[in-house]
């Protein structure tokens, strides 16, 4: 009976690890959506950053200052470790749960085979 409790606890921990992976992937998706919104949406009276990046029109300095490229690049760069952690946790939780379920099924098959031999 103790092994069943251990397996249940092990599966719960695997589920929590997988849930943390989902949370981190959602956070990375939010950062990507935020960065995309900064690139595509207009900024006050200025047009979007993406569509005016290479126009060569530098006459309006207020719009040039409003286009804060380092902030946008930093936003995308900060999403990379969050995404890597999310993928790692999600994969670890999923694989751990499947391995535990597989080993539990093998033990049950061994138990049934031992009953047949008797």
N, C-alpha and C positions, 0 to 999 in steps of 0.2 A: 504494500500500500504506500510505502514511503516513496517508491519510484514514481508513482502516479502524481503525488504531490510535487515532487521535484520536476517532473515533466510539465505540469501545469504552470509552475513558477517560471520555468525556462521559457515556455511559450509566451507567457505574459511579458517577460522581459524582452523577448524578440519582437512582440507586438509594440511595445513602447519604443524600442529602437527604431522600428519602421515608422511609427507615428512621428518621431522627431525628424526623420528623414523627409517625411511629407511636409512638415512645418517649415523646414529649411528650404525645400524646393519651392514652396509657396512664397517664402520671403524673397528668394532669388527671382521668381517670376514677377513679384511686385516691383523689385528694383529695375528689372528690364522694362516693365510697362511704364514705370515712372520716367526712365531714361528715354524711351520712345516718345512719350508725351512731351518731354522737354525738347526733343528734336523736331517733332512734327507740328505741334500747336504753336500758334502765334504768341509772342510775348508782348502783351500790351499793344502799343501802336506799331510795333515792329512785326515783320513777317517771321515765319518759322525759321529756325536755324538751318534745317536740312535743305530747304529750297533756296536759301540765299547765301549758302556757304561759299559758292564759287562765282558769284555774280561780278565781283570786282568793284561793286559800288560801295566805296568807303566814305561817302560824303556825310552820312548821318552817324556821327560819333556816339550818340546816345544809344542807338540800336547796336552799334558795335560793342559797347560796354555791356549791354544787356545780354549779348550772346556769350555766356560764360562757358566756354568749351572745357576748361579744366574741371569744372563741377560735373559736367555731363560725362566726361571720360572717367572721372573718379567714381561716379555712380555705377557705370558699367564694370569698371575694374573691381569694385568692392563686391559685386555680385558673384564673381568667379569663385572665391573661397567658400562663400555661402552655398553655392550650387554644388561644389565639389563635396562639401560636408554632407549636404542633403542626399546626393547620389550614394555616397559611402554608407551613411546610416540606413537609407532605404534598402540598399542591396544587402547589407549585413543582416538587417532584421528579417528580410524575406528569405534569404538563404538559410539563416539559422532556424527559422520556423519550419521550413521544408525539410531540412535535415533531421530535425527533432521528430517531425511527423513520420518521416521515412523510418527512422530507427525504432519508433514506437510500433509501426506496422510490422517491421521485421521481427521484433520481440513477440508480437502477437502471433505471427505465423510460426515462429519457433515453438511457442507454447502449444499451439494447435497440433503441430507435427509430433510433439512429445506425447500428447494425449492419445494420438492415433497409434503410436508404437506400443503403448501400454495395453 
